[in-house]
Amino acid sequence: MGEIFNVLLLQNTLRTATPVVLAALGCLLTQHVNITNIGIEGMMLIGSFFAVLGSYLFSSWAAGLAFAMGAGLLLGLMYYVLVIRFQSDEFIIGVALNIFAGGLTVFLLRTLFGVRGSFSGPGIDPLPQIVLPGLEAVPVLGDLLSGNTLLVYVSWLLVPLLWAFIYRTPAGFHLRAAGEYPDALTACGKSPDRMKCLASVGCGILSALAGAHLSLGYLLMFSENMSASRGYVAFACVIFGRGNPPLVFLAALLFGFISALGLRMQRYVPSDITAMAPYAVTVVMMAVTVLWGRRRKASKGC
C-alpha cells in the first residue's frame, strides 16, 4: 500500500486537478450570471493547442500562455455574442463550440505542423516550476507544495480571490445580480449584458489556461481531443460546489485524486476500469447533488 498512498500520489493529485480547477472557476463565473456554459470543453482544447503553438513559435512559455489567453478571450466573446446578443440556445452553442474546437485543432495540427494525432518538439518551452524558498526542506509539505508549475499556484490563488470578488465586492454583487435579478440591476443603472460579457470572457480565458496547463505543464505536447471531457467534469464540479469557489476547488481535488489513484492502480486493476473511475465518481457527484437539491425543495415546501 505504501507504493500507492504516498506523497507522489498527492503531487499527481494536484497536477491532475489543476486544469479542472481553472476551468471550473471560469465556468462558475458564467453560472452566476445564469449562463450554462458547456462549451468549456472546446475552450480548453483550443487553449491547449494555441499554448503549444505560441510556445513553439517563440520558444517561450509566456508566449504560449499569451496565445492561449488570446484564443480564450475570442471564444468567450464569440459565446457571449451568440448566446446573449443573438439569443441563441446556450446548450446548442456549447455543443457546437466543442465540435468546432475538435475539428479546428485537428485541421490546424495537420496544416501547421503536418502531423496527425499529436505534436511535440524540442522547441516547446514548458511552464516553469517554482520552488518556494525555505519550504522545500520541510518533510512532506516541501515535496507537496514546492516545485509545482506556475498554473498550479495560480489556480490556488484564484480560489480565495474569486470568492472575495464574488461575495465581498460591489462588482461581484453586480455579477450575481445579473443572473438572479437583472431587472433590479438595470434599475440601478448597471447593464446585465455587460456583466454577462465579462463573465463569458473570464470563462474563456480561464478555460484556455486550463488547456495550457495540459499541454505545457502536464504533458508538454498537444494531442487530438486531449481535454478528454475535463470540461464536462469542471461543469459538474461547479454544480456540486453550488458556484462557491472553495467547494468547487474541493470537488476538483476529488476528481484529481481519483484520477491519480487510478493511474497507480493500473498494475492491479484493468486500465479500462481505472480510466473510467474519475468519470463514474463525477456522475455520482451529480446524482447526489440532484437528490440533495430535491430534498431541500421538498423540505421548504413542507
ZAMARGU-4260 file (C-alpha; in steps of 0.2 Angstrom, whole numbers, plus 5000, padded with zeros to 4 digits):
<rodrens>
0) 5000/5000/5000 | 5015/5012/5003 | 5018/5011/4984 | 5001/5018/4981 | 4997/5030/4995
5) 5012/5042/4997 | 5017/5059/4993 | 5019/5056/4974 | 5000/5052/4974 | 4996/5069/4982
10) 5008/5078/4970 | 4999/5069/4955 | 4983/5074/4963 | 4987/5092/4962 | 4994/5092/4944
15) 4979/5082/4938 | 4966/5093/4947 | 4973/5110/4941 | 4965/5110/4924 | 4949/5105/4931
20) 4950/5119/4944 | 4954/5133/4932 | 4940/5128/4920 | 4928/5126/4934 | 4932/5143/4941
25) 4929/5150/4924 | 4913/5141/4922 | 4906/5147/4939 | 4908/5165/4933 | 4895/5161/4919
30) 4885/5151/4931 | 4882/5166/4942 | 4876/5176/4928 | 4863/5162/4923 | 4873/5156/4908
35) 4875/5137/4907 | 4891/5135/4898 | 4895/5118/4892 | 4907/5124/4879 | 4922/5125/4891
40) 4927/5108/4884 | 4931/5116/4867 | 4939/5131/4875 | 4951/5120/4885 | 4955/5111/4869
45) 4959/5126/4859 | 4968/5134/4873 | 4980/5119/4874 | 4983/5120/4855 | 4987/5138/4855
50) 4998/5137/4870 | 5009/5124/4861 | 5008/5135/4845 | 5014/5151/4854 | 5027/5141/4864
55) 5034/5133/4849 | 5035/5148/4838 | 5043/5159/4851 | 5052/5146/4862 | 5043/5154/4876
60) 5031/5148/4889 | 5025/5166/4891 | 5021/5167/4873 | 5011/5151/4874 | 5001/5157/4889
65) 4998/5174/4879 | 4992/5164/4864 | 4980/5153/4874 | 4973/5168/4884 | 4970/5177/4867
70) 4961/5162/4860 | 4951/5160/4876 | 4946/5179/4875 | 4940/5177/4857 | 4930/5162/4861
75) 4922/5170/4876 | 4917/5185/4866 | 4910/5174/4852 | 4900/5164/4865 | 4893/5180/4873
80) 4888/5187/4856 | 4879/5171/4850 | 4870/5167/4867 | 4866/5185/4873 | 4866/5196/4858
85) 4858/5184/4846 | 4848/5175/4859 | 4854/5158/4853 | 4851/5142/4864 | 4866/5141/4876
90) 4866/5122/4875 | 4867/5121/4856 | 4880/5134/4855 | 4890/5125/4869 | 4889/5108/4859
95) 4893/5117/4843 | 4908/5125/4851 | 4915/5109/4857 | 4913/5101/4840 | 4921/5116/4832
100) 4936/5115/4843 | 4939/5097/4839 | 4938/5100/4821 | 4948/5116/4821 | 4963/5109/4831
105) 4964/5093/4820 | 4964/5104/4805 | 4977/5116/4812 | 4988/5102/4818 | 4989/5094/4801
110) 4990/5111/4792 | 5003/5120/4803 | 5013/5105/4809 | 5010/5092/4795 | 5006/5078/4808
115) 4991/5068/4814 | 4987/5063/4831 | 4999/5073/4841 | 5013/5085/4840 | 5028/5088/4852
120) 5046/5095/4849 | 5061/5102/4857 | 5056/5120/4853 | 5041/5119/4865 | 5045/5128/4881
125) 5037/5121/4897 | 5029/5131/4911 | 5042/5135/4924 | 5042/5125/4940 | 5043/5137/4955
130) 5052/5132/4971 | 5046/5141/4986 | 5061/5147/4997 | 5063/5138/5014 | 5048/5126/5010
135) 5057/5113/5000 | 5067/5107/5016 | 5051/5104/5025 | 5047/5085/5025 | 5031/5080/5015
140) 5025/5098/5014 | 5040/5103/5004 | 5038/5089/4991 | 5019/5093/4990 | 5019/5112/4989
145) 5035/5117/4982 | 5041/5113/4964 | 5024/5114/4955 | 5022/5123/4939 | 5016/5141/4938
150) 4997/5137/4934 | 4996/5126/4949 | 4999/5141/4961 | 4988/5152/4950 | 4974/5140/4952
155) 4976/5140/4971 | 4977/5159/4972 | 4962/5162/4961 | 4951/5152/4973 | 4951/5165/4988
160) 4952/5179/4975 | 4937/5174/4966 | 4927/5171/4982 | 4932/5188/4989 | 4927/5196/4972
165) 4910/5187/4970 | 4904/5189/4988 | 4913/5204/4995 | 4914/5217/4981 | 4901/5228/4973
170) 4907/5221/4956 | 4904/5203/4962 | 4887/5209/4969 | 4883/5216/4951 | 4889/5199/4943
175) 4877/5189/4954 | 4863/5201/4951 | 4865/5200/4933 | 4860/5182/4934 | 4847/5182/4948
180) 4839/5200/4947 | 4843/5208/4930 | 4829/5220/4931 | 4834/5226/4948 | 4852/5228/4941
185) 4845/5238/4926 | 4835/5249/4938 | 4851/5254/4947 | 4859/5260/4931 | 4870/5244/4928
190) 4870/5233/4912 | 4867/5215/4915 | 4873/5211/4897 | 4890/5219/4902 | 4892/5208/4917
195) 4887/5193/4906 | 4900/5198/4894 | 4914/5200/4907 | 4909/5183/4914 | 4909/5174/4897
200) 4926/5182/4893 | 4933/5177/4910 | 4927/5159/4907 | 4935/5158/4891 | 4952/5164/4897
205) 4952/5153/4912 | 4947/5138/4902 | 4960/5141/4890 | 4973/5142/4904 | 4967/5125/4909
210) 4971/5119/4892 | 4988/5127/4893 | 4992/5118/4909 | 4988/5101/4900 | 4999/5105/4885
215) 5013/5115/4893 | 5013/5110/4912 | 5007/5092/4911 | 5011/5083/4895 | 5022/5095/4885
220) 5013/5091/4869 | 4997/5093/4860 | 4986/5078/4855 | 4969/5077/4847 | 4955/5078/4860
225) 4967/5079/4874 | 4955/5088/4885 | 4947/5071/4887 | 4930/5078/4894 | 4938/5088/4908
230) 4927/5102/4903 | 4912/5092/4907 | 4919/5087/4924 | 4923/5105/4928 | 4905/5109/4924
235) 4900/5095/4936 | 4911/5102/4950 | 4903/5119/4948 | 4886/5111/4951 | 4892/5101/4965
240) 4900/5116/4973 | 4885/5127/4970 | 4896/5140/4962 | 4906/5143/4978 | 4925/5143/4974
245) 4931/5134/4989 | 4918/5120/4987 | 4922/5119/4968 | 4940/5118/4972 | 4937/5103/4984
250) 4926/5094/4971 | 4940/5096/4958 | 4953/5089/4970 | 4942/5074/4972 | 4942/5071/4953
255) 4961/5074/4953 | 4963/5061/4967 | 4953/5048/4959 | 4962/5050/4943 | 4979/5050/4951
260) 4974/5034/4961 | 4968/5026/4945 | 4985/5028/4937 | 4993/5019/4951 | 4981/5005/4952
265) 4983/5000/4934 | 4995/4987/4939 | 4982/4978/4950 | 4966/4983/4941 | 4962/4983/4922
270) 4966/5001/4914 | 4949/5002/4907 | 4941/5002/4924 | 4954/5014/4932 | 4951/5026/4917
275) 4933/5026/4920 | 4933/5028/4939 | 4935/5048/4939 | 4920/5050/4927 | 4910/5037/4937
280) 4913/5047/4953 | 4908/5063/4943 | 4891/5055/4939 | 4889/5050/4957 | 4893/5068/4962
285) 4879/5075/4950 | 4867/5062/4956 | 4870/5066/4974 | 4868/5085/4970 | 4851/5082/4961
290) 4844/5072/4975 | 4850/5084/4989 | 4843/5098/4979 | 4826/5089/4978 | 4826/5086/4997
295) 4829/5104/5000 | 4815/5109/4989 | 4804/5097/4997 | 4808/5102/5015 | 4805/5120/5010
300) 4788/5116/5003 | 4783/5107/5019
</rodrens>
